[in-house]
């Protein structure tokens, strides 16, 4: 079964990368830690030391329009924080 994995590039994720050599990814909710570790090692050719996962709850959104108030919610997703071995890095911008 194929799992979706996309890097998260935000200020907070970049600070984690610079200080602690940790990379943040948005992954499929069905994926477990071992599957995520295997996928990252295959895709980027690095050695993963540790995988932390969390479920990020969606946010409530509301906006005012001409027809009235419209309410909605963003979807939940699973986030994985990958710790790499010392001296290894992932370059997200190499294939742009």
C-alpha positions in Angstrom: 0.0 0.0 0.0 1.4 3.4 -1.0 1.5 6.2 1.5 1.5 9.9 0.8 4.3 12.0 2.3 4.9 15.7 1.8 7.3 18.0 3.6 6.1 20.8 5.8 8.2 24.0 5.3 7.1 26.6 7.9 9.1 28.8 10.2 8.7 26.4 13.1 9.7 23.4 11.1 12.7 25.2 9.7 13.9 26.1 13.2 13.6 22.4 14.2 15.7 21.4 11.2 18.4 24.0 11.9 18.7 23.3 15.6 17.9 19.6 16.1 18.2 18.0 12.6 14.5 17.2 12.6 12.3 17.3 9.5 8.5 17.6 9.4 6.3 15.8 7.0 2.5 15.5 6.4 1.7 11.8 6.0 -1.2 9.5 5.4 -3.3 8.8 8.5 -3.0 5.0 8.0 0.8 5.0 8.0 2.6 3.9 11.1 6.1 4.8 12.4 7.9 1.9 10.8 6.3 2.5 7.4 7.1 6.2 7.6 10.7 5.4 8.5 11.1 3.0 5.6 9.6 5.5 3.1 11.8 8.4 4.2 14.9 6.2 4.0 14.1 5.0 0.5 13.0 8.4 -0.9 15.9 10.5 0.5 18.7 8.0 1.2 19.2 8.9 4.8 19.3 7.0 8.1 16.3 7.8 10.4 17.0 7.6 14.1 13.6 8.4 15.5 10.0 9.1 14.3 7.4 11.0 16.3 3.8 11.2 15.0 0.8 13.3 15.9 -2.7 13.9 14.7 -3.3 17.6 14.0 -6.9 18.5 14.4 -8.6 20.7 11.8 -9.4 24.3 12.6 -12.9 25.9 12.5 -13.2 28.6 9.9 -15.9 31.2 9.4 -16.3 34.1 7.0 -18.9 36.7 6.4 -20.3 37.0 2.9 -23.2 38.8 1.2 -25.5 35.9 1.8 -24.5 35.6 5.5 -22.1 33.7 7.7 -20.5 30.6 6.2 -18.9 28.1 8.6 -16.6 25.3 7.8 -13.7 23.2 9.1 -10.3 22.2 7.7 -9.6 18.5 7.7 -7.5 16.6 10.2 -4.1 15.2 9.2 -1.2 13.2 10.6 2.2 14.9 11.0 5.5 13.1 11.4 8.7 14.6 12.9 11.7 12.7 11.6 15.1 12.8 13.5 18.1 12.0 11.3 21.5 10.7 12.2 24.2 13.3 12.8 25.7 14.8 9.7 22.8 13.8 7.4 20.5 16.3 5.7 17.5 16.3 3.3 17.4 18.9 0.5 13.8 19.6 -0.4 14.7 22.1 -3.1 17.0 19.9 -5.2 14.4 18.7 -7.6 12.7 22.1 -8.3 
